[in-house]
Amino acid sequence: MSASSQSAEADNDEAESEDNDEFTYYPQVTQHPTTVIEGDIADIVTGADIDNGVEQTGSSFGVVFENPEVVGDATVWKNRNIPEGFKTTSEFNDTIRLAQADDDTNYVRGQEVTDEAIEDAQARLDEADVDYEGEEYDALKVSGTDYKVADPTDQEASVQEVSGQTLGIDVGGGVYEAEQVEEFDSDRIMVWYGGMSGQFVGRGLDFNGMPFARYTDDGYLVKGLFQVAIGWRGDADVEEYDNVPTTDRSELATDLGRKPRVARPPVLRDDIDGRAFIGIGRYNGGQMHEVHIGRAEESYDDILAAMRDNDDPDYDGLDMKYDQSPEERLAAEFEDASDIYALYHGEGWQDEPDNKQSVLGDEGADTDGGSFDVDDVDDDAIDHPTSEETTFAKTVAEKLAGTGATPDEAFESKGGLEGLVEANSDNFDQEYDIEAIRAEVYANTDHLAEDDA
């Protein structure tokens, strides 16, 4: 799995975890090109502001790796400003907040503010010789993520030294004051991915990341991770809505500023089967980043070489997936699963239908066809070609008109018709049938014989 992306520098330290009612801080990590991190993926969280009144939520996601390993010749840099006795900058900063808490402060990052918690925080800062009473929080807090993973040979990376003393590393964003270390000092880390990288990582690791969240004609909520503006899905939206402003996704993304928004918390898929890796490269050697997600490899030499040469690496990827019964998984994951979605219904987005069902589906409601697990669904239950496949095939036929070419010849640079369909897979709410699409293309193209399809 890979996708092009504009990276976002992830200074997000908003997503630590609670485990058995005890608050746990994971070291926060930023991963830069061209590097690979491998580990057991234990969780995924979002840094998005999930609120139905927010049109743009952001798309940063934190991936929790157990027993992480940085492969190849990438380097690991640890923030040198983490005070002794504290594992992360977040832990230190929250301890200050607790120590300075007043009667109006009820929680600090999900931790209840009690007299005991305040006393413990003050004792820890006294031991560290931190003047929490005489200094304001902004003067005491420590900035930056806890670690950076960087390729010292990357075009933007440079180790910063003064008089033979290493200050840290600069990866196109100023000097990160850090010391190089051999490995992480924790068996669990949280790596943050933002921008398009975040979108891709979020959807790739979510249990139901393929479909976009929206209501169907019968009021069923398709339970994807992201919601998109009307027109983002191209021809699929033209078929479904009467008020599509444009099917130009680049226009929707830039001119109108309507990027995909996070509609609910992510739920980690359960089919990763062991260790996995996430690699970050540069798209076409430029400023945009490209993310790759796959199952663990014995060697990453070829993958890293391909990323550095701007080629497509060959690996066992994780395809985005549907879920056959999303209600069951959501009910198992959330205490109140009926209230986790926050769809936005402003101008240019789908209106909330009068016949909407609950997130878990109305009792006795027919939710068949809302979403599918591409691994488990019985293909015989789907009547191909679907309306989406027919619409897509007619669009391809229009492009072929007068060329005398077959679809594979016309789209050779994209991997033929199959590559073109795969690149536009978001247009299909169900697992597509490439041969059914091919037959429709031939049936609607004058210079092609249906029998040759």
N, C-alpha and C positions, 0 to 999 in steps of 0.2 A: 504494500500500500504506500503510495506517495502522493504528495500534493505540493504545488508551489505556494509560497506564502510570503507575506511581508512580516518580518519578525517584529515582536514587541519586547522591549527590555522589561523583564518581569521582576520588578521589585516588590511583588505582591507577597505579603507575609500574612494574609488574612485567612489561611485555611489549615490550621492545625487540627488535630483529631482528638476526640474523646474516646477513651478505651476503658470500659468497666468503671465509668464515672470518674476516672482519673485523667486529668488533662495532660496530653502528651504533645510535646513540641518536636516537630521534625525539622532537621536542617533544610533550609530553602536553597534551591540550586537553579542557576541559569545556565543553559546549555547553548553554546555557540558553534558555528560551522568550523571545521568539518569534523564532527565527532560522533561517537556512538556510545550510548549508555545501555548496558544490559542488566537485567535483574528480574526478580519475580514481581510482577505488577500487582500490588495489593489493593489499590484504591485509586479513584479519580475524583477530584472535587472541582468546583467552578469558583472563580473569583468574580463572576458576573453578579450584577444587581438584579435579581429575579423579582420583577415587580410589573404588574400589568399596566402600570401607568408610565413605564419607561420604554421608549421606542428603541434605544440603543443600549444594550446591556453590557457591551464588551464581550470578549470571547477568550478570556484567559482561563487555562485549566492546569491544575496541579496534579501530576501523576506520582503516586507513592510507589517507590521501588524498594523492595526488600533485598538485602544482600547485593547492593549495586556494584557494578564493575565498569570502569571506564576503559574501553579497549583501545588497542593501537597505541600511537604515540601522542595521544591527547594528554593535556596536563590538567591537574586539579589545583585550584587556587582557593585558599581559605581566608575569609575576611579577618584581617589582623586586628580589627577593633572590637571583636567579641570579648567582653570582659571575662577575666578568669573566674571560673565557678559557674559559668552559664554556657549552655549548649548552643543557643541560637540568639541572634539579635532580637527576635520576637520575644523570647523568654525574658531577656533583660529589660526590653522596653515595657512589657506588660507588668513586670515586677515594679517598675517605677510607677506605672499607672495605679497599681494596687496600693503601693506605699503612700501615694498622694491622694488616694480616693477620699471624696467627701460624702456627705449624707445623701447627695443626689445621684451618686454613682451606684447602680445596682449590679452591673455586670462589666467585666473586662474580658473581651473576646470569649464570651460564653461562660466565663468563670464567675460564679456568684461572689459578690463582695461581702464578706463577713468580717467581724472583728478579728477572728482567728487568721483569716487570709491576709488582712492588712498587717497584723503583727508579724506574721511569717515573712512577708515581703520586706518589711522594715528591717527585720533581723538580718536577712540575706544581704541587703544593701549596706547595713552597718558593717558587716563582716567584710564586704568588698570595698569599704571606705568610700561609699558614694553619698554625697551630700544631697539627699532627696528633699530635705527641708529648706535648704538655702538656695537651690537651683531650680529653675523651671524645667518642665518636662522636655521642651524643645531643645534646651541646652544640654540635656543629659542623654537623650536617645541616641542610639547607634543606627546609622543608615546602611542600606545595601543588603543584598541577599548574603547568605552564609558562605556559599561556594559559587565559583564559576568553573565550568568545564570548557576549555578552549584548545584550539589547535595552534600551536605557536608558529606554524608555517602559513596560516591563513592570511589573506591579503590585508585584513584589518587588525590582526593581532600583533602586538609588540610588547615585549617585556620591558618595563620601565626601571632604569637603574640610575643612581646618582652616586658618583665616587665609588663605584664598585658595589654599592649596596642596593639590593633589589627592593623597589617600592611596591611593585605589584604588576598587573598586566592591564593593558589598554586594548579593548576590543571594539574600537570605534565609538566609544562613549565616555572617554575620560579615564583617568587612572583609577583602577579598582585596587584599593590598598589591601594587599593580600600577600600571603606567603605560599609558595608552592609546596604541596604535600603529596605523599605517595597515594593516599586513599582517603575516603571519608572516615570520620571518626564515629560514625553511627551506622548501624545495620539497616536503618530506614531513612530514606531521604525523600523530599518532595521536589520534583523538577517542574518548573513552570514554563508553559508554552502559550504565546499570545498571538493576536492577529489571526491571519489565515492558518498559521501553524496550529493555533489553539482550536480553531474550528475543526480542522482535520483530525487532530488528536482526540478531541472530545467526541466527535461522531464515530471515529474508528474504534474507540474503546467502550463506547456506550452500548448497552444491550439492545437498543432499538434506535441506532443512529442513522439509518438510511432514510426513512421517511421523514418529511417535515411535518411538524405539528400543525394541524388545521382541522376544521370541521367539514364533514362530508354532507351531501344533500340530506341524508337521514339524521343528521345531528350527531353522528359518531365522531369523537375526537381521535384523530390519528395521532398516536402517542410517540412522536419523534422528539428529539432533543432540542432542535432549533425550529423557530418559526421564521418564515420569510415573507416579504411583501408580495402582493399579487403581481404576477408576471415573472417572478424570479425563476419559476419552474418552466418557463417558456411555453411550448405548445400544450403541455399538460394543464396549465392555467387557462389558456385560451379555451380549451374544452370545458373547463369547470366553471369559469366566471364570465360574467358579462361586462365587467368594467376593468379589463386588463389595460393598464396605461401603456405598457411596452413589454416586449419579450427580450429586450436587450439587457442581459444581466449586468454587463459592464456599466450601462447607464444607470441601472437601479443602484448599483454598488457605489458609484462615484458621484454622478450629477445630483441624484436625489438623496444620497447619503443613507439609503435604506439597506443596511447590511443584515445578514441573518442575526437573529437575537436568540439568546438562551431562554427557553420556555420553562424549563424545570431542572432540578438537580440531576446530574448524570448518575447512571447506575452501571457499575462495571460489569461487562459481559463475563460469562462464566465458562467460555470455551477457549480461553487462551492456551490452556494445557501446558503449564510449565513456564520456563523463563522466556522472556521476549526482549526485544531491543527497540530503541527509538534512535534514529540517526538524523542529524541535521546537516544539510549541505547548502550550497548556493545555487539558485536557479539560474542556469545559463551563465554562471560565473559572476552574476551581478549582486545587487544589494538585497534582492528578494531571497528568501530562504526556502528550502525544500525539505520536507519532513518525510521520513520513511519509518514504517512500523512493521515489524515482522517477528517471527519466532526465532529464538536464539540459534546462532550459527556456530559451527566449530571454529571458523576463522572469518575475520572481517576484512582481511587484506583486500580482497577483490571489491567489496562494497565500498570501502574507503577510497580505493583507487578510482573507482567509477565516479564517485561523488566529486572527487577533486578534479577529474577530467570532464565534468559536466555531462557524464553519460548516465544512462539508466542502470542502476545496479540490479543484479539478479538475486532474489532472495525469496524465502517462503513468507509471503505477506499475509496480513490479516485483513480480509475483505470486510467492508461495512456490512452490517446485517440487520435484518428485521427480527421481530419476535412474534411467534405464532399467537401467544396469549399474553400480551403486555400487562393486562390487568392483574394477573396472578403475581407477576414479578413486582409490580408497583405496590400491591397490597402487602407483599412480604417485606418490602424494603422500608416503607414509611408508616409511621404510626397513624397518620391521617392522610392516606394517599388520595383522597377525594379533593384535596385542597392544595396540591403541589404545583399545578400548572398556572402560569401567569402569562396568558396570551395578550398581545397588544391589538387594539381594535381601532386605531386612529386612521386618518386618511391614507389611502394606498394599501391598507391591510384588510384582511377579511373581517367583515362584521360578525359579531357574535350572533349565531342563529337563534331563532325563537325555539327551535326544537332540539337545542343542544342537550346532550346526555352528560352524565357525570363522568369524571375521569375513569371510574371503574365500570362504566356502562350501566344503563338503566336495567333493572331486573327484567329479564326476558327479552331484552333488545337484541336485534340481529346486528352483531358487530363483525360478521364474517367479511373478509376483504379489507378490513381496516388496516391491517399490517400483516406481514408474512415473514417467516424465517426462511431465508433462501435455502437453508440446508434441509429443512424438515418438510416444507410444504409439498403436497402431492401435485405435481405439475398437471396431472390429468384433470384436476379440479378447476383449472383456469382455462377459459376458452380463448385460445390464441387464433388470430391476432386480437389483442385488446384494442380498445379505442385509442389508447395512447400509442401503441405500436403502429396502428394504421395511420394516425396523424403524422408520426415521425417518418414513416415510410413515404408518405406523399410529399413531405418536405424534401426528402432526399431525391425523390423522382423529379421534382421541379428543378433541382440543381443539376441533374443529369441531362435535362432536356436539351437536345441539339448538340450534345458533346460527342455522342457515339460511343461513350465509355461505359464500362461496367462500374458498379459502385466500388468494387475493390480497386479498380484502376484509378478512378477519380479521386479516391481518398487514400491512396497508397501511403502518403506521408503520415497519415493518422493510424496506420495499421489496417487499412481496408475498412469495409463496412463494419466488421466486428469491433475494431478499434474505435470507430466513430460512435457506435452505439454505447460502448463502454464509457467513453468520455462524456456522454450525455445521459448517463444512467439515472441522474436525478429526475429525469423526465418521466420515469416509470415507477409507479407506486407498487407494482408487483414485479417479480423476477421476470425479465424479458426473455423472449424466445427469438434468438437471432435468425433462425431459419424462417420463422413466420414473418419477421420484418423483411427479410430478403425477398420472400415470395411476393409481398405487397409492393416492394420497390419495383420488381420486374413487371408486375401486373399493371403498374401505373406509369411505366416508361415505354414510350412508343417504339424506340429502337431496340428494346430488349425482348426476347422471347420468354414467355412464362415457363416453358418447359426447360429452359436453361438455368432456372433459379436454383 
